[in-house]
Amino acid sequence: MYAIVEINGQQFKAEAGKKLFVHHMQNAEAGATVEFEKVLLVDKDGNITVGAPTVEGAKVVCEVVSGLVKGDKVLVFHKKRRKGYRKLNGHRQQFTELTIKEVVA
């Protein structure tokens, strides 16, 4: 059984026991339980239910493993040839790590 759920504007495939890295959630503390009710699709043993826009009564229950995880560093380099213009910018995205406990449909 799996579900497609929307978390912070992104869609994820949610299955019990799976780990997700979602965009940083401000008030998520480690060990807390979080429920997401924007379930867009549910597959229950081949029986697919598509929401319009969401599936009624369906939710995904998750546990916060870590409130703040930093992603890999991405370097952004700008250069204009023969002009002496060079600019280097680094970025590390912040994530929240979730473990999916169950999908209720």
Biopython code that builds the backbone (N, CA, C, O; Angstrom):
import numpy as np
from Bio.PDB.StructureBuilder import StructureBuilder

atoms = [
    (1, "MET", "N", (0.848, -1.180, 0.000)),
    (1, "MET", "CA", (0.000, 0.000, 0.000)),
    (1, "MET", "C", (0.892, 1.242, 0.000)),
    (1, "MET", "O", (1.843, 1.339, 0.776)),
    (2, "TYR", "N", (0.572, 2.176, -0.873)),
    (2, "TYR", "CA", (1.307, 3.432, -0.902)),
    (2, "TYR", "C", (0.349, 4.570, -1.206)),
    (2, "TYR", "O", (-0.793, 4.357, -1.615)),
    (3, "ALA", "N", (0.845, 5.792, -0.996)),
    (3, "ALA", "CA", (0.050, 6.988, -1.261)),
    (3, "ALA", "C", (0.966, 8.064, -1.822)),
    (3, "ALA", "O", (2.163, 8.098, -1.537)),
    (4, "ILE", "N", (0.376, 8.941, -2.626)),
    (4, "ILE", "CA", (1.078, 10.140, -3.087)),
    (4, "ILE", "C", (0.583, 11.284, -2.217)),
    (4, "ILE", "O", (-0.609, 11.592, -2.208)),
    (5, "VAL", "N", (1.494, 11.914, -1.487)),
    (5, "VAL", "CA", (1.121, 12.946, -0.526)),
    (5, "VAL", "C", (1.879, 14.230, -0.854)),
    (5, "VAL", "O", (3.017, 14.192, -1.322)),
    (6, "GLU", "N", (1.233, 15.362, -0.603)),
    (6, "GLU", "CA", (1.866, 16.667, -0.817)),
    (6, "GLU", "C", (2.353, 17.206, 0.517)),
    (6, "GLU", "O", (1.576, 17.376, 1.457)),
    (7, "ILE", "N", (3.665, 17.476, 0.584)),
    (7, "ILE", "CA", (4.291, 17.996, 1.802)),
    (7, "ILE", "C", (5.081, 19.235, 1.421)),
    (7, "ILE", "O", (6.013, 19.152, 0.621)),
    (8, "ASN", "N", (4.727, 20.368, 1.974)),
    (8, "ASN", "CA", (5.412, 21.645, 1.724)),
    (8, "ASN", "C", (5.535, 21.952, 0.231)),
    (8, "ASN", "O", (6.580, 22.422, -0.219)),
    (9, "GLY", "N", (4.475, 21.691, -0.539)),
    (9, "GLY", "CA", (4.459, 22.037, -1.945)),
    (9, "GLY", "C", (5.103, 21.016, -2.866)),
    (9, "GLY", "O", (5.141, 21.228, -4.077)),
    (10, "GLN", "N", (5.612, 19.907, -2.324)),
    (10, "GLN", "CA", (6.211, 18.863, -3.144)),
    (10, "GLN", "C", (5.442, 17.570, -2.955)),
    (10, "GLN", "O", (4.864, 17.336, -1.894)),
    (11, "GLN", "N", (5.434, 16.725, -3.985)),
    (11, "GLN", "CA", (4.729, 15.450, -3.920)),
    (11, "GLN", "C", (5.723, 14.322, -3.681)),
    (11, "GLN", "O", (6.786, 14.272, -4.300)),
    (12, "PHE", "N", (5.358, 13.407, -2.764)),
    (12, "PHE", "CA", (6.204, 12.283, -2.415)),
    (12, "PHE", "C", (5.389, 10.999, -2.443)),
    (12, "PHE", "O", (4.188, 11.006, -2.170)),
    (13, "LYS", "N", (6.059, 9.888, -2.779)),
    (13, "LYS", "CA", (5.441, 8.569, -2.688)),
    (13, "LYS", "C", (5.703, 8.059, -1.277)),
    (13, "LYS", "O", (6.855, 7.909, -0.870)),
    (14, "ALA", "N", (4.633, 7.793, -0.530)),
    (14, "ALA", "CA", (4.743, 7.417, 0.873)),
    (14, "ALA", "C", (4.375, 5.956, 1.056)),
    (14, "ALA", "O", (3.271, 5.536, 0.710)),
    (15, "GLU", "N", (5.311, 5.183, 1.605)),
    (15, "GLU", "CA", (5.081, 3.791, 1.975)),
    (15, "GLU", "C", (5.535, 3.629, 3.412)),
    (15, "GLU", "O", (6.444, 4.327, 3.861)),
    (16, "ALA", "N", (4.909, 2.713, 4.139)),
    (16, "ALA", "CA", (5.261, 2.497, 5.546)),
    (16, "ALA", "C", (6.720, 2.054, 5.651)),
    (16, "ALA", "O", (7.163, 1.165, 4.925)),
    (17, "GLY", "N", (7.460, 2.688, 6.567)),
    (17, "GLY", "CA", (8.862, 2.360, 6.791)),
    (17, "GLY", "C", (9.849, 3.127, 5.941)),
    (17, "GLY", "O", (11.056, 3.014, 6.155)),
    (18, "LYS", "N", (9.374, 3.906, 4.982)),
    (18, "LYS", "CA", (10.252, 4.644, 4.083)),
    (18, "LYS", "C", (10.708, 5.953, 4.732)),
    (18, "LYS", "O", (9.967, 6.551, 5.512)),
    (19, "LYS", "N", (11.937, 6.401, 4.407)),
    (19, "LYS", "CA", (12.449, 7.676, 4.903)),
    (19, "LYS", "C", (12.291, 8.737, 3.828)),
    (19, "LYS", "O", (12.492, 8.472, 2.643)),
    (20, "LEU", "N", (11.927, 9.942, 4.253)),
    (20, "LEU", "CA", (11.777, 11.065, 3.333)),
    (20, "LEU", "C", (12.616, 12.234, 3.823)),
    (20, "LEU", "O", (12.746, 12.460, 5.026)),
    (21, "PHE", "N", (13.178, 12.970, 2.885)),
    (21, "PHE", "CA", (13.840, 14.232, 3.190)),
    (21, "PHE", "C", (13.003, 15.327, 2.542)),
    (21, "PHE", "O", (13.004, 15.464, 1.319)),
    (22, "VAL", "N", (12.286, 16.109, 3.352)),
    (22, "VAL", "CA", (11.416, 17.164, 2.850)),
    (22, "VAL", "C", (12.051, 18.508, 3.185)),
    (22, "VAL", "O", (12.955, 18.586, 4.017)),
    (23, "HIS", "N", (11.573, 19.567, 2.531)),
    (23, "HIS", "CA", (12.076, 20.900, 2.851)),
    (23, "HIS", "C", (11.872, 21.188, 4.330)),
    (23, "HIS", "O", (10.922, 20.702, 4.943)),
    (24, "HIS", "N", (12.759, 21.969, 4.889)),
    (24, "HIS", "CA", (12.795, 22.216, 6.334)),
    (24, "HIS", "C", (11.443, 22.680, 6.877)),
    (24, "HIS", "O", (10.844, 23.625, 6.363)),
    (25, "MET", "N", (10.978, 22.003, 7.917)),
    (25, "MET", "CA", (9.743, 22.369, 8.605)),
    (25, "MET", "C", (10.139, 23.061, 9.907)),
    (25, "MET", "O", (10.875, 22.493, 10.713)),
    (26, "GLN", "N", (9.651, 24.290, 10.114)),
    (26, "GLN", "CA", (10.102, 25.140, 11.213)),
    (26, "GLN", "C", (9.885, 24.515, 12.592)),
    (26, "GLN", "O", (10.816, 24.454, 13.395)),
    (27, "ASN", "N", (8.674, 24.055, 12.871)),
    (27, "ASN", "CA", (8.360, 23.626, 14.241)),
    (27, "ASN", "C", (8.330, 22.104, 14.372)),
    (27, "ASN", "O", (7.525, 21.575, 15.138)),
    (28, "ALA", "N", (9.181, 21.394, 13.648)),
    (28, "ALA", "CA", (9.267, 19.940, 13.760)),
    (28, "ALA", "C", (10.456, 19.585, 14.646)),
    (28, "ALA", "O", (11.601, 19.899, 14.323)),
    (29, "GLU", "N", (10.168, 18.925, 15.769)),
    (29, "GLU", "CA", (11.222, 18.516, 16.691)),
    (29, "GLU", "C", (11.423, 17.009, 16.572)),
    (29, "GLU", "O", (10.496, 16.279, 16.221)),
    (30, "ALA", "N", (12.627, 16.550, 16.863)),
    (30, "ALA", "CA", (12.947, 15.126, 16.756)),
    (30, "ALA", "C", (12.056, 14.312, 17.695)),
    (30, "ALA", "O", (11.894, 14.656, 18.866)),
    (31, "GLY", "N", (11.489, 13.245, 17.174)),
    (31, "GLY", "CA", (10.617, 12.383, 17.957)),
    (31, "GLY", "C", (9.146, 12.740, 17.882)),
    (31, "GLY", "O", (8.304, 11.975, 18.353)),
    (32, "ALA", "N", (8.820, 13.875, 17.305)),
    (32, "ALA", "CA", (7.421, 14.310, 17.208)),
    (32, "ALA", "C", (6.705, 13.546, 16.083)),
    (32, "ALA", "O", (7.331, 13.090, 15.127)),
    (33, "THR", "N", (5.391, 13.422, 16.222)),
    (33, "THR", "CA", (4.571, 12.772, 15.199)),
    (33, "THR", "C", (3.855, 13.846, 14.395)),
    (33, "THR", "O", (3.270, 14.774, 14.955)),
    (34, "VAL", "N", (3.908, 13.706, 13.070)),
    (34, "VAL", "CA", (3.311, 14.685, 12.168)),
    (34, "VAL", "C", (2.350, 13.945, 11.245)),
    (34, "VAL", "O", (2.656, 12.852, 10.770)),
    (35, "GLU", "N", (1.177, 14.550, 10.991)),
    (35, "GLU", "CA", (0.191, 13.966, 10.088)),
    (35, "GLU", "C", (-0.002, 14.886, 8.885)),
    (35, "GLU", "O", (-0.094, 16.105, 9.026)),
    (36, "PHE", "N", (-0.062, 14.282, 7.706)),
    (36, "PHE", "CA", (-0.300, 15.020, 6.473)),
    (36, "PHE", "C", (-1.595, 14.512, 5.873)),
    (36, "PHE", "O", (-1.758, 13.310, 5.664)),
    (37, "GLU", "N", (-2.521, 15.426, 5.592)),
    (37, "GLU", "CA", (-3.836, 15.045, 5.098)),
    (37, "GLU", "C", (-4.066, 15.406, 3.639)),
    (37, "GLU", "O", (-5.153, 15.170, 3.112)),
    (38, "LYS", "N", (-3.059, 15.977, 2.972)),
    (38, "LYS", "CA", (-3.172, 16.283, 1.544)),
    (38, "LYS", "C", (-2.727, 15.066, 0.742)),
    (38, "LYS", "O", (-1.680, 15.079, 0.094)),
    (39, "VAL", "N", (-3.541, 14.013, 0.797)),
    (39, "VAL", "CA", (-3.244, 12.778, 0.082)),
    (39, "VAL", "C", (-3.919, 12.854, -1.285)),
    (39, "VAL", "O", (-5.137, 13.015, -1.368)),
    (40, "LEU", "N", (-3.135, 12.740, -2.352)),
    (40, "LEU", "CA", (-3.647, 12.913, -3.704)),
    (40, "LEU", "C", (-4.056, 11.598, -4.359)),
    (40, "LEU", "O", (-4.941, 11.581, -5.214)),
    (41, "LEU", "N", (-3.412, 10.490, -3.962)),
    (41, "LEU", "CA", (-3.685, 9.194, -4.562)),
    (41, "LEU", "C", (-3.377, 8.105, -3.547)),
    (41, "LEU", "O", (-2.419, 8.212, -2.781)),
    (42, "VAL", "N", (-4.196, 7.051, -3.545)),
    (42, "VAL", "CA", (-3.964, 5.911, -2.659)),
    (42, "VAL", "C", (-4.057, 4.638, -3.483)),
    (42, "VAL", "O", (-5.015, 4.453, -4.234)),
    (43, "ASP", "N", (-3.064, 3.754, -3.350)),
    (43, "ASP", "CA", (-3.083, 2.441, -3.993)),
    (43, "ASP", "C", (-3.142, 1.394, -2.884)),
    (43, "ASP", "O", (-2.184, 1.217, -2.132)),
    (44, "LYS", "N", (-4.267, 0.709, -2.794)),
    (44, "LYS", "CA", (-4.466, -0.307, -1.772)),
    (44, "LYS", "C", (-4.603, -1.654, -2.471)),
    (44, "LYS", "O", (-5.697, -2.025, -2.895)),
    (45, "ASP", "N", (-3.498, -2.389, -2.595)),
    (45, "ASP", "CA", (-3.452, -3.712, -3.235)),
    (45, "ASP", "C", (-4.030, -3.687, -4.648)),
    (45, "ASP", "O", (-4.844, -4.541, -4.998)),
    (46, "GLY", "N", (-3.616, -2.719, -5.456)),
    (46, "GLY", "CA", (-4.063, -2.633, -6.836)),
    (46, "GLY", "C", (-5.333, -1.832, -7.033)),
    (46, "GLY", "O", (-5.681, -1.510, -8.169)),
    (47, "ASN", "N", (-6.035, -1.501, -5.962)),
    (47, "ASN", "CA", (-7.242, -0.674, -6.036)),
    (47, "ASN", "C", (-6.825, 0.789, -5.870)),
    (47, "ASN", "O", (-6.497, 1.218, -4.763)),
    (48, "ILE", "N", (-6.836, 1.547, -6.952)),
    (48, "ILE", "CA", (-6.325, 2.919, -6.943)),
    (48, "ILE", "C", (-7.473, 3.899, -6.761)),
    (48, "ILE", "O", (-8.485, 3.833, -7.458)),
    (49, "THR", "N", (-7.293, 4.816, -5.802)),
    (49, "THR", "CA", (-8.254, 5.887, -5.552)),
    (49, "THR", "C", (-7.558, 7.215, -5.812)),
    (49, "THR", "O", (-6.553, 7.536, -5.177)),
    (50, "VAL", "N", (-8.097, 7.980, -6.745)),
    (50, "VAL", "CA", (-7.527, 9.281, -7.085)),
    (50, "VAL", "C", (-8.434, 10.351, -6.502)),
    (50, "VAL", "O", (-9.650, 10.307, -6.691)),
    (51, "GLY", "N", (-7.855, 11.309, -5.798)),
    (51, "GLY", "CA", (-8.628, 12.372, -5.176)),
    (51, "GLY", "C", (-8.943, 13.485, -6.147)),
    (51, "GLY", "O", (-8.292, 13.644, -7.180)),
    (52, "ALA", "N", (-9.969, 14.261, -5.789)),
    (52, "ALA", "CA", (-10.348, 15.408, -6.605)),
    (52, "ALA", "C", (-10.609, 16.601, -5.697)),
    (52, "ALA", "O", (-11.782, 16.850, -5.419)),
    (53, "PRO", "N", (-9.657, 17.346, -5.218)),
    (53, "PRO", "CA", (-8.213, 17.213, -5.405)),
    (53, "PRO", "C", (-7.545, 16.264, -4.407)),
    (53, "PRO", "O", (-6.440, 15.792, -4.675)),
    (54, "THR", "N", (-8.182, 15.965, -3.255)),
    (54, "THR", "CA", (-7.572, 15.057, -2.288)),
    (54, "THR", "C", (-8.520, 13.908, -1.983)),
    (54, "THR", "O", (-9.718, 13.986, -2.252)),
    (55, "VAL", "N", (-7.969, 12.841, -1.417)),
    (55, "VAL", "CA", (-8.759, 11.681, -1.030)),
    (55, "VAL", "C", (-9.338, 11.943, 0.358)),
    (55, "VAL", "O", (-8.603, 12.271, 1.290)),
    (56, "GLU", "N", (-10.657, 11.798, 0.494)),
    (56, "GLU", "CA", (-11.330, 12.058, 1.770)),
    (56, "GLU", "C", (-10.960, 10.993, 2.803)),
    (56, "GLU", "O", (-10.986, 9.797, 2.512)),
    (57, "GLY", "N", (-10.616, 11.440, 4.008)),
    (57, "GLY", "CA", (-10.343, 10.528, 5.113)),
    (57, "GLY", "C", (-8.978, 9.872, 5.086)),
    (57, "GLY", "O", (-8.667, 9.086, 5.981)),
    (58, "ALA", "N", (-8.164, 10.159, 4.109)),
    (58, "ALA", "CA", (-6.836, 9.553, 4.021)),
    (58, "ALA", "C", (-5.807, 10.485, 4.648)),
    (58, "ALA", "O", (-5.909, 11.708, 4.548)),
    (59, "LYS", "N", (-4.814, 9.882, 5.296)),
    (59, "LYS", "CA", (-3.729, 10.674, 5.873)),
    (59, "LYS", "C", (-2.486, 9.820, 5.978)),
    (59, "LYS", "O", (-2.554, 8.591, 5.947)),
    (60, "VAL", "N", (-1.350, 10.481, 6.101)),
    (60, "VAL", "CA", (-0.060, 9.823, 6.253)),
    (60, "VAL", "C", (0.513, 10.265, 7.593)),
    (60, "VAL", "O", (0.640, 11.460, 7.859)),
    (61, "VAL", "N", (0.859, 9.290, 8.438)),
    (61, "VAL", "CA", (1.399, 9.564, 9.760)),
    (61, "VAL", "C", (2.910, 9.344, 9.710)),
    (61, "VAL", "O", (3.375, 8.273, 9.319)),
    (62, "CYS", "N", (3.679, 10.376, 10.114)),
    (62, "CYS", "CA", (5.142, 10.330, 10.061)),
    (62, "CYS", "C", (5.727, 10.669, 11.418)),
    (62, "CYS", "O", (5.093, 11.316, 12.250)),
    (63, "GLU", "N", (6.960, 10.212, 11.617)),
    (63, "GLU", "CA", (7.717, 10.586, 12.807)),
    (63, "GLU", "C", (8.939, 11.364, 12.358)),
    (63, "GLU", "O", (9.600, 10.986, 11.391)),
    (64, "VAL", "N", (9.239, 12.447, 13.056)),
    (64, "VAL", "CA", (10.395, 13.277, 12.722)),
    (64, "VAL", "C", (11.638, 12.621, 13.305)),
    (64, "VAL", "O", (11.752, 12.466, 14.521)),
    (65, "VAL", "N", (12.571, 12.235, 12.436)),
    (65, "VAL", "CA", (13.824, 11.630, 12.881)),
    (65, "VAL", "C", (14.804, 12.722, 13.275)),
    (65, "VAL", "O", (15.422, 12.667, 14.338)),
    (66, "SER", "N", (14.938, 13.716, 12.401)),
    (66, "SER", "CA", (15.842, 14.832, 12.665)),
    (66, "SER", "C", (15.191, 16.113, 12.148)),
    (66, "SER", "O", (14.706, 16.159, 11.018)),
    (67, "GLY", "N", (15.185, 17.142, 12.977)),
    (67, "GLY", "CA", (14.531, 18.387, 12.608)),
    (67, "GLY", "C", (15.274, 19.187, 11.567)),
    (67, "GLY", "O", (14.663, 19.933, 10.802)),
    (68, "LEU", "N", (16.608, 19.040, 11.525)),
    (68, "LEU", "CA", (17.404, 19.821, 10.580)),
    (68, "LEU", "C", (18.549, 18.972, 10.054)),
    (68, "LEU", "O", (19.424, 18.550, 10.810)),
    (69, "VAL", "N", (18.532, 18.727, 8.752)),
    (69, "VAL", "CA", (19.606, 18.014, 8.072)),
    (69, "VAL", "C", (20.034, 18.897, 6.912)),
    (69, "VAL", "O", (19.195, 19.386, 6.155)),
    (70, "LYS", "N", (21.343, 19.104, 6.770)),
    (70, "LYS", "CA", (21.826, 19.917, 5.661)),
    (70, "LYS", "C", (22.204, 19.035, 4.489)),
    (70, "LYS", "O", (22.830, 17.989, 4.659)),
    (71, "GLY", "N", (21.819, 19.464, 3.304)),
    (71, "GLY", "CA", (22.128, 18.726, 2.085)),
    (71, "GLY", "C", (23.545, 18.998, 1.618)),
    (71, "GLY", "O", (24.313, 19.684, 2.294)),
    (72, "ASP", "N", (23.885, 18.456, 0.457)),
    (72, "ASP", "CA", (25.214, 18.660, -0.113)),
    (72, "ASP", "C", (25.389, 20.109, -0.551)),
    (72, "ASP", "O", (24.425, 20.788, -0.902)),
    (73, "LYS", "N", (26.642, 20.569, -0.524)),
    (73, "LYS", "CA", (26.929, 21.931, -0.953)),
    (73, "LYS", "C", (26.885, 22.020, -2.471)),
    (73, "LYS", "O", (27.459, 21.189, -3.175)),
    (74, "VAL", "N", (26.194, 23.044, -2.961)),
    (74, "VAL", "CA", (26.119, 23.317, -4.390)),
    (74, "VAL", "C", (26.847, 24.626, -4.641)),
    (74, "VAL", "O", (26.532, 25.643, -4.022)),
    (75, "LEU", "N", (27.823, 24.607, -5.546)),
    (75, "LEU", "CA", (28.580, 25.814, -5.880)),
    (75, "LEU", "C", (28.031, 26.414, -7.165)),
    (75, "LEU", "O", (27.874, 25.722, -8.170)),
    (76, "VAL", "N", (27.740, 27.718, -7.119)),
    (76, "VAL", "CA", (27.236, 28.450, -8.279)),
    (76, "VAL", "C", (28.332, 29.435, -8.683)),
    (76, "VAL", "O", (28.701, 30.311, -7.902)),
    (77, "PHE", "N", (28.847, 29.291, -9.898)),
    (77, "PHE", "CA", (29.973, 30.104, -10.356)),
    (77, "PHE", "C", (29.550, 30.884, -11.588)),
    (77, "PHE", "O", (29.108, 30.308, -12.582)),
    (78, "HIS", "N", (29.692, 32.213, -11.512)),
    (78, "HIS", "CA", (29.383, 33.089, -12.642)),
    (78, "HIS", "C", (30.693, 33.682, -13.160)),
    (78, "HIS", "O", (31.567, 34.056, -12.377)),
    (79, "LYS", "N", (30.820, 33.764, -14.477)),
    (79, "LYS", "CA", (32.017, 34.345, -15.076)),
    (79, "LYS", "C", (31.658, 34.953, -16.420)),
    (79, "LYS", "O", (30.878, 34.389, -17.187)),
    (80, "LYS", "N", (32.240, 36.111, -16.689)),
    (80, "LYS", "CA", (32.127, 36.725, -18.016)),
    (80, "LYS", "C", (33.546, 36.785, -18.582)),
    (80, "LYS", "O", (34.437, 37.407, -18.004)),
    (81, "ARG", "N", (33.728, 36.139, -19.701)),
    (81, "ARG", "CA", (35.078, 36.014, -20.228)),
    (81, "ARG", "C", (35.650, 37.363, -20.663)),
    (81, "ARG", "O", (34.936, 38.231, -21.165)),
    (82, "ARG", "N", (36.935, 37.507, -20.457)),
    (82, "ARG", "CA", (37.725, 38.688, -20.823)),
    (82, "ARG", "C", (37.301, 39.956, -20.097)),
    (82, "ARG", "O", (37.757, 41.033, -20.481)),
    (83, "LYS", "N", (36.471, 39.898, -19.091)),
    (83, "LYS", "CA", (36.018, 41.093, -18.379)),
    (83, "LYS", "C", (36.522, 41.129, -16.932)),
    (83, "LYS", "O", (36.348, 42.142, -16.255)),
    (84, "GLY", "N", (37.133, 40.065, -16.452)),
    (84, "GLY", "CA", (37.625, 40.029, -15.079)),
    (84, "GLY", "C", (36.519, 39.848, -14.056)),
    (84, "GLY", "O", (36.714, 40.120, -12.872)),
    (85, "TYR", "N", (35.362, 39.391, -14.505)),
    (85, "TYR", "CA", (34.214, 39.226, -13.605)),
    (85, "TYR", "C", (34.084, 37.754, -13.233)),
    (85, "TYR", "O", (33.860, 36.900, -14.091)),
    (86, "ARG", "N", (34.230, 37.468, -11.926)),
    (86, "ARG", "CA", (34.027, 36.122, -11.411)),
    (86, "ARG", "C", (33.307, 36.227, -10.067)),
    (86, "ARG", "O", (33.647, 37.064, -9.230)),
    (87, "LYS", "N", (32.326, 35.380, -9.879)),
    (87, "LYS", "CA", (31.584, 35.384, -8.611)),
    (87, "LYS", "C", (31.274, 33.938, -8.245)),
    (87, "LYS", "O", (30.775, 33.178, -9.075)),
    (88, "LEU", "N", (31.569, 33.556, -7.003)),
    (88, "LEU", "CA", (31.324, 32.205, -6.510)),
    (88, "LEU", "C", (30.345, 32.274, -5.352)),
    (88, "LEU", "O", (30.536, 33.046, -4.412)),
    (89, "ASN", "N", (29.303, 31.470, -5.422)),
    (89, "ASN", "CA", (28.287, 31.449, -4.372)),
    (89, "ASN", "C", (28.029, 29.994, -4.004)),
    (89, "ASN", "O", (27.897, 29.143, -4.883)),
    (90, "GLY", "N", (27.958, 29.708, -2.707)),
    (90, "GLY", "CA", (27.680, 28.358, -2.237)),
    (90, "GLY", "C", (26.313, 28.295, -1.580)),
    (90, "GLY", "O", (25.834, 29.285, -1.028)),
    (91, "HIS", "N", (25.676, 27.108, -1.642)),
    (91, "HIS", "CA", (24.347, 26.939, -1.043)),
    (91, "HIS", "C", (24.221, 25.531, -0.483)),
    (91, "HIS", "O", (24.635, 24.564, -1.122)),
    (92, "ARG", "N", (23.648, 25.415, 0.714)),
    (92, "ARG", "CA", (23.313, 24.113, 1.307)),
    (92, "ARG", "C", (21.852, 24.152, 1.706)),
    (92, "ARG", "O", (21.457, 24.946, 2.560)),
    (93, "GLN", "N", (21.047, 23.297, 1.092)),
    (93, "GLN", "CA", (19.613, 23.238, 1.373)),
    (93, "GLN", "C", (19.381, 22.570, 2.723)),
    (93, "GLN", "O", (20.087, 21.628, 3.084)),
    (94, "GLN", "N", (18.391, 23.060, 3.468)),
    (94, "GLN", "CA", (18.036, 22.488, 4.758)),
    (94, "GLN", "C", (16.835, 21.571, 4.593)),
    (94, "GLN", "O", (15.856, 21.931, 3.941)),
    (95, "PHE", "N", (16.913, 20.380, 5.187)),
    (95, "PHE", "CA", (15.864, 19.383, 5.085)),
    (95, "PHE", "C", (15.413, 18.939, 6.469)),
    (95, "PHE", "O", (16.109, 19.153, 7.461)),
    (96, "THR", "N", (14.239, 18.318, 6.520)),
    (96, "THR", "CA", (13.755, 17.623, 7.709)),
    (96, "THR", "C", (13.620, 16.158, 7.318)),
    (96, "THR", "O", (13.038, 15.834, 6.283)),
    (97, "GLU", "N", (14.167, 15.269, 8.158)),
    (97, "GLU", "CA", (14.118, 13.838, 7.864)),
    (97, "GLU", "C", (12.914, 13.215, 8.555)),
    (97, "GLU", "O", (12.746, 13.355, 9.766)),
    (98, "LEU", "N", (12.071, 12.523, 7.779)),
    (98, "LEU", "CA", (10.859, 11.892, 8.289)),
    (98, "LEU", "C", (10.900, 10.395, 8.024)),
    (98, "LEU", "O", (11.458, 9.947, 7.022)),
    (99, "THR", "N", (10.304, 9.625, 8.933)),
    (99, "THR", "CA", (10.067, 8.199, 8.716)),
    (99, "THR", "C", (8.563, 7.986, 8.707)),
    (99, "THR", "O", (7.861, 8.435, 9.613)),
    (100, "ILE", "N", (8.072, 7.301, 7.685)),
    (100, "ILE", "CA", (6.629, 7.101, 7.557)),
    (100, "ILE", "C", (6.208, 5.918, 8.415)),
    (100, "ILE", "O", (6.685, 4.799, 8.229)),
    (101, "LYS", "N", (5.313, 6.178, 9.352)),
    (101, "LYS", "CA", (4.814, 5.127, 10.239)),
    (101, "LYS", "C", (3.715, 4.315, 9.550)),
    (101, "LYS", "O", (3.791, 3.087, 9.492)),
    (102, "GLU", "N", (2.689, 5.004, 9.027)),
    (102, "GLU", "CA", (1.585, 4.294, 8.391)),
    (102, "GLU", "C", (0.851, 5.208, 7.426)),
    (102, "GLU", "O", (0.906, 6.434, 7.522)),
    (103, "VAL", "N", (0.158, 4.561, 6.489)),
    (103, "VAL", "CA", (-0.711, 5.266, 5.541)),
    (103, "VAL", "C", (-2.123, 4.838, 5.860)),
    (103, "VAL", "O", (-2.455, 3.658, 5.748)),
    (104, "VAL", "N", (-2.972, 5.793, 6.263)),
    (104, "VAL", "CA", (-4.356, 5.510, 6.625)),
    (104, "VAL", "C", (-5.238, 5.912, 5.460)),
    (104, "VAL", "O", (-5.197, 7.056, 5.008)),
    (105, "ALA", "N", (-6.051, 4.956, 4.966)),
    (105, "ALA", "CA", (-6.931, 5.258, 3.846)),
    (105, "ALA", "C", (-8.321, 4.684, 4.102)),
    (105, "ALA", "O", (-9.213, 4.834, 3.268)),
]
sb = StructureBuilder()
sb.init_structure("model")
sb.init_model(0)
sb.init_chain("A")
sb.init_seg("    ")
for serial, (resi, resn, name, xyz) in enumerate(atoms, 1):
    if name == "N":
        sb.init_residue(resn, " ", resi, " ")
    sb.init_atom(name, np.array(xyz, "f"), 0.0, 1.0, " ", f" {name:<3s}", serial, name[0])
structure = sb.get_structure()
